[in-house]
Every structure is written in C-alpha cells, then in structure tokens.
C-alpha cells in the first residue's frame, strides 16, 4: 500500500499527467471505507444498503423487503424492487462547466500503485475513478504511456447519467470518451432495459454497439422475455436501437425471429415500426396489423397502419397529426381496394369495390378572440362501419358523420359565429338531419352592466337544407329561419335567498321552399315569456358523532307564463321535446332548438337540501319538485295531444347524490307519476384505485304509450383478484328488446415486464340501436405486451376505453 500521498503525486507529475489538467487524490483504504461511494445517484437508499451484499458482477438492486417507505413508492406496478446505483459525480460536474467531459478533473483512489517508467503505471485493489458525471470501479487498472488510455480488469463497473456497464475486461479512451468491454452487462437507466454482450463498444457519438448480445426489461433473475441478436446498436442520443438476426425467447423458448428490428429505448418519438397486433373476427377473418410511425418533425408526425384481413384484403389506415403555435389537428385516411368480403349474396357481385374513409379535425386561433374549427368526416358507403368495425378514427355520432366549418369571435360581452354544417348519414333506417348552409349568430351577454338590469340578446340566421328527394309531407320542407330573442332580468339577491323576475320575447320568421300545400311559405311567430324565480336558504348545524355538520334547506318556486301561438304550420328543423327531469322544472321552454316555443301557464314547487361534513365535503345533495299547470299545452312537435299535454301536473321529479366515501358514490335522477315510473337514471360507482373500479347503471324511460319504453341496465368493472390477476367486464342490456347491446368479459395477468389477457365480446353491429332487425357479432381478442418494449393486440385497449370511458 502506498503510504505517502506526496510521493504518488510526484510520480504522477513525472508521468506528465499534470499537463492534462487531471486532479488525482489517492485515498488510503481507511479513507475509502467512509461510504462516499455508497450514495445513490437516482435513488437515495436508507441504511439497509450498507448491509446489502452485492455480487460484484451484478447490478445493485434491492428487493421490496429491504426498501424504505419512500423507496417503495418508486417501485413500478407488479415489480418486486428497484435498482440502486453507485454514486455519480453529478454535483462535481455541475460545479465545473467545461466544453467536454475530457476537460473535467479526475479523482482516483486505489489500494496500491506501481510506476512502470515510460510504459505507464498500474493500480490494484478497490480502484475508484470519478470524472464529471461518470465513474469507474475495478480491481486492476493499467494506464498507458499516452496517459489517456485505461485498461481495466476484474469486477469492472462504468456508470454515468445514461447507463451502467459491468464487465470482466475493458479499455477506455478518456480523450474520445470511447470504451470497449468484453463479457459485459449493461443497464439503461431511463428505460430500465438491461442486457448482455460478448463485446460492447461505446464511441464518441454516444452509440453503443453490441456483438452477440441480448436485451430485456425484466428484473434481475427474471428471464420471462429476452431478445437475442447477433448485433445490437443503441443510440443514446436519438433514443433508438436496432438489432439484426434477432430472435425472441419467452421463458427460454424461441417464439419469434426477425432479420432486423428497430425499437425505442426511451420515451422520445421515433420513426420505425410499432409492435404489430393480431386478431380474428367473423367478418374480417384473421387480421395482422403492422403500424409504422414517422416522426417527421417536432410538431407533426404520421402513422401508417396496414391491416391485412384474410377475408377482405389489405386496408391501409393513415393518421397525420400537426401542432402549431395557434393551430392543431389531425387527418385520418383509410383505403381498402377491392373488398373481397363484400359480396351481394343474390348477385354474387361486389357492392363496394373500393372502400375508404376521410376525417379532418382542425382548430385555429387568430389573436385573442377569433377562432376557427373544421370537422370533416366521410366514408365510401353506408355499410363501412358495419363491415369494417368502428375503429375510432371518426369522432362524434357514427350514424351522422359531421362535416362542418366554423369561424367565431368571443369577448366578455359578445359572441359572433359563422358556421357551415352538413352530414353524411350512414344508416339507411334514419333520416338525415338538416344541414346549415350557413348559420350566422350574434349573442350579447349582460349588456346593461352599469345598471341593475341584466340584458341578453340572441340573434340568429340559418339556411336549413337536406336532400328531400325521397321524403314526403313536412319532411320535404327546406328554408331559412330568423331568430330574435331579447331577455331582460332584474335580480334581487339577499343573504337569505333571491328573487329573479325576467321577461323574454321569442320571435321566429321563415322563408320556406317545398312547404306543404295550403300552408304559408313565410310564416312567423312571436311569443312573450314572463318568469319569476325565487328561493330561500336555511341552514342549521348538526352534531354527528361529535363533529359539527351543516345542513341546508332551500325551497324554490318558479312561475312561467308563455302565451299560445299556433305553430302547427311551422317546420321542425332542430327542435326536440326535452327529457323530463328535475332541471326541467326551471326551464322556460319544454322544447330544445328554436322551432317550437312551448305555451304554458305553470308553477314549479321544489325543495332541495345538502349535507356537509365537518371537513367541508358534501355528503348528500337531494332535491324534489313538481310542476302544476293552470291550462293545457297546445304546442307540440306533431300529431295529436298526449296525456302529458292535458295533465294538470307533471310527474314528481327528483335527484339524489350521495358520497358514502371518497371511493363510493351514488347518483340518481328520476321522475314518476301516481302509478308509474316515467324516467330514471341511476349510477353507482366504486373506485378504490386503478385496479378496483366498478359501475352499475340503470336507465329507464317511458312514453305516454305505456308499451313504448327504454330500459337498459348496465355494468362495468375492473377488479384485481390478487397482485397479478385482473378481471374486466362490461355489459349493456336492452330489456325492451330482450337483447344484449354490448358485452365484454376478460381476464388479465400482469408481471413486472409482461402482461397477457384474453377477452370475449358480443355487440350490436348496427349503429341504429332502436331497430329490432340488427346484427350481433362475436369475437375473441388476445393481447400480449412486453412492457418497456411493445405489445400485441392494442385494439383491445381501444375497446375497453370506449366502453368504460371513466375508467383508466
């Protein structure tokens, strides 16, 4: 052992190391044992690390049983531990800011050193070297005559901010930051990808070249999946890797071979093939999907997805995304030439030789107030989604594909919008909605800000059009509509309640074509509407299990008067009867849209209450009310008056929201008359964590004709049976039609570095669920994922997310 540090420094100067601006500090073994090298670079271990016995040729990794509470928070789901890395000199590197790593000072400690004249020097015993953000440890070190070439042997560990290398023999060039290791192991710190190499070379361009190597994201000792390749190249700067003559082993069994693959090694976006997916269905047969991603620039990219279907042919799907400082959007294209599965059984001919889909979604902001949106969707034929499945490329209603463009201006008081909208209806059982060619609207809000009055103004001009070639009667009407709706309010607000009187004037005028014979082609209607909304607020404190809770009681009345004006000759471009609910008690029109203004003289009585716990959280929120009518309602969409139009009161409507805990809550909305439940919507949700979620739902609606009703119970759930197994289920049922709308059941198994699952699904293929004569489909999906690398069967994730949008 060298006892005199000054002697060692003099020998270093004789070797000329001073001219390279290197700082050497030889520490005696007693000093080296102070623990300076046991601090973690990425995870700060607790005292248990000092007790850890580590194989010198293995990565530092701690099992769950030896982790502190903060460290356990960093363990990935389904994993059993974390890597603990040797200390780096990152603080030292930050204190110096040289142009390159070679200019940074070096610190060395060793048990012994031997000077060999002009041929260099050698060290042995617990060698530790630090230079900037990288460090070296070994049992033996030889410094070449050029003082920049290091030859390390036995128990070698080289680490920096990007990777850790272990080897039995290594050569390092300090000037060019190049190294060559034999019988090596490597670990990528960001992706936790690890592997082996018969020969590993790292060059000055931060590329790692491996001969006869492997890689996997599994934890140490776990060989569930491993890729082996003759040659592997990892580009640490670009974040991508490639391998040639590669094969995959699952549990030691070869299952896949590829002459060449290109794969990511971090979370950056990269050009290359994504993991393929495979599946099978009754319509398409066997499916093979091989997506290819193109990282074209920082702000736009493209994904090309060939979808080979044994029963139909090759479908090419393309998604192009772009993002600018003030604009963003995406374009979806799909093309299937010569669909082999689309054969007319009667004629034996193809109905749709070439099938395609186009979707464009764009938004743009001009300055602080002006915006524009484009939404264009179109398919080649009405059976596209029925035959090729709804892939998610189209947003919105798949029965009526939106084709619209909008230019808008918004400020604190005014909103201006110019909109052109049309639709492609792809269900032959449905009538296409009216398009707007165009619509111009101007809305003013609270225009009398300097007075106690509140004044709003809505103006709108719309040209409605749809193809009426196959339509009859009132359905053939097209035309223009002018809407003018001023509203004046004078609210009185008090600490104990409020009084809000209002008057509104509804005016509509039309210029129609193809109007029904005998009806005015230029009708108009004007209806004044008077309303009075008033409420009180009471509070009281309750003692619940020793805590101070607060209960509120809020009675409310709402009077509404709208005179009757005949509207039976008016077209119906966009109006529907609102679904009756608690909120309908306080609306000034029972119709949506602008073509019907409901006549009424009514009084709504309601009461609501909230219960707030000592922490300020709502525990219960409930309300109940009813409308009392003083005359029959004569305005309707069409047809004869219904029972509800002549009733002297509405059904009782109510709602209840109950938060049993942060995990469990219940939401109920319902309406009922004396004998029948007329409307109900119930949701019971439980959410403990991302693996324990459950939703039970029930929807019910009954029309005046008691034989016509909608009754649809539903269930969705994700439930972790244990640490590895997870059940997933979804079910929507139509009681009135005695059929399953959509059902999905599956089982998933997770490990730290892989996952597999199998699902069975049955669903209604047609978009028009109101039709009885619809087709149902059945399919089985299998998914397998190599975590940290890719997976097979991503369509399954899309199906689960679309059926359970509130679940992760």
C-alpha positions, 0 to 999 in steps of 0.5 A: 500500500502506498503510504505517502500521498506526496510521493504518488503525486510526484510520480504522477507529475513525472508521468506528465499527467499534470499537463492534462489538467487531471486532479488525482487524490489517492485515498488510503483504504481507511479513507475509502471505507467512509461510504462516499461511494455508497450514495445513490445517484437516482435513488437515495437508499436508507441504511439497509444498503450498507448491509446489502451484499452485492455480487460484484458482477451484478447490478445493485438492486434491492428487493421490496423487503429491504426498501424504505417507505419512500423507496417503495413508492418508486417501485413500478406496478407488479415489480418486486424492487428497484435498482440502486446505483453507485454514486455519480459525480453529478454535483462535481460536474455541475460545479465545473462547466467545461466544453467536454467531459475530457476537460473535467478533473479526475479523482482516483483512489486505489489500494496500491500503485506501481510506476512502470517508467515510460510504459505507464503505471498500474493500480490494484485493489478497490480502484475508484475513478470519478470524472464529471458525471461518470465513474469507474470501479475495478480491481486492476487498472493499467494506464498507458504511456499516452496517459489517456488510455485505461485498461481495466480488469476484474469486477469492472463497473462504468456508470454515468447519467445514461447507463451502467456497464459491468464487465470482466475486461475493458479499455477506455479512451478518456480523450474520445470518451470511447470504451470497449468491454468484453463479457459485459452487462449493461443497464439503461437507466431511463428505460430500465432495459438491461442486457448482455454482450460478448463485446460492447463498444461505446464511441464518441457519438454516444452509440453503443454497439453490441456483438452477440448480445441480448436485451430485456426489461425484466428484473434481475433473475427474471428471464420471462422475455429476452431478445437475442441478436447477433448485433445490437446498436443503441443510440443514446442520443436519438433514443433508438436501437436496432438489432439484426438476426434477432430472435425472441425467447419467452421463458427460454423458448424461441417464439419469434425471429426477425432479420432486423428490428428497430425499437425505442429505448426511451420515451422520445418519438421515433420513426420505425415500426410499432409492435404489430397486433393480431386478431380474428373476427367473423367478418374480417377473418384473421387480421395482422396489423403492422403500424409504422410511425414517422416522426417527421418533425417536432410538431407533426408526425404520421402513422401508417397502419396496414391491416391485412384481413384474410377475408377482405384484403389489405386496408391501409389506415393513415393518421397525420397529426400537426401542432402549431403555435395557434393551430392543431389537428389531425387527418385520418385516411383509410383505403381498402381496394377491392373488398373481397368480403363484400359480396351481394349474396343474390348477385354474387357481385361486389357492392363496394369495390373500393372502400375508404374513409376521410376525417379532418379535425382542425382548430385555429386561433387568430389573436385573442378572440377569433377562432376557427374549427373544421370537422370533416368526416366521410366514408365510401358507403353506408355499410363501412362501419358495419363491415369494417368495425368502428375503429375510432378514427371518426369522432362524434355520432357514427350514424351522422358523420359531421362535416362542418366549418366554423369561424367565431369571435368571443369577448366578455360581452359578445359572441359572433359565429359563422358556421357551415354544417352538413352530414353524411348519414350512414344508416339507411333506417334514419333520416338525415338531419338538416344541414346549415348552409350557413348559420350566422349568430350574434349573442350579447351577454349582460349588456346593461352592466352599469345598471341593475338590469341584466340584458341578453340578446340572441340573434340568429340566421340559418339556411336549413337544407337536406336532400328531400328527394325521397321524403314526403309531407313536412319532411320535404320542407327546406328554408331559412329561419330568423331568430330574435330573442331579447331577455331582460332580468332584474335580480334581487339577491339577499343573504337569505335567498333571491328573487329573479323576475325576467321577461323574454320575447321569442320571435321566429320568421321563415322563408320556406321552399317545398312547404306543404300545400295550403300552408304559408311559405313565410310564416312567423311567430312571436311569443312573450315569456314572463318568469319569476324565480325565487328561493330561500336558504336555511341552514342549521348545524348538526352534531354527528358523532361529535363533529359539527355538520351543516345542513341546508334547506332551500325551497324554490318556486318558479312561475312561467307564463308563455302565451299560445301561438299556433305553430302547427304550420311551422317546420321542425328543423332542430327542435326536440321535446326535452327529457323530463327531469328535475332541471326541467322544472326551471326551464322556460321552454319544454322544447330544445332548438328554436322551432317550437316555443312551448305555451304554458301557464305553470308553477314549479314547487321544489325543495332541495337540501345538502349535507356537509361534513365537518371537513367541508365535503358534501355528503348528500345533495337531494332535491324534489319538485313538481310542476302544476299547470293552470291550462293545457299545452297546445304546442307540440312537435306533431300529431295529436295531444298526449296525456302529458299535454292535458295533465294538470301536473307533471310527474314528481321529479327528483335527484339524489347524490350521495358520497358514502366515501371518497371511493363510493358514490351514488347518483340518481335522477328520476321522475314518476307519476301516481302509478308509474315510473316515467324516467330514471337514471341511476349510477353507482360507482366504486373506485378504490384505485386503478385496479378496483373500479366498478359501475352499475347503471340503470336507465329507464324511460317511458312514453305516454304509450305505456308499451313504448319504453327504454330500459337498459341496465348496465355494468362495468368493472375492473377488479384485481383478484390478487397482485397479478390477476385482473378481471374486466367486464362490461355489459349493456342490456336492452330489456325492451328488446330482450337483447344484449347491446354490448358485452365484454368479459376478460381476464388479465395477468400482469408481471413486472415486464409482461402482461397477457389477457384474453377477452370475449365480446358480443355487440350490436353491429348496427349503429341504429340501436332502436331497430329490432332487425340488427346484427350481433357479432362475436369475437375473441381478442388476445393481447400480449405486451412486453412492457418497456418494449411493445405489445400485441393486440392494442385494439383491445385497449381501444375497446375497453376505453370506449366502453368504460370511458371513466375508467383508466 
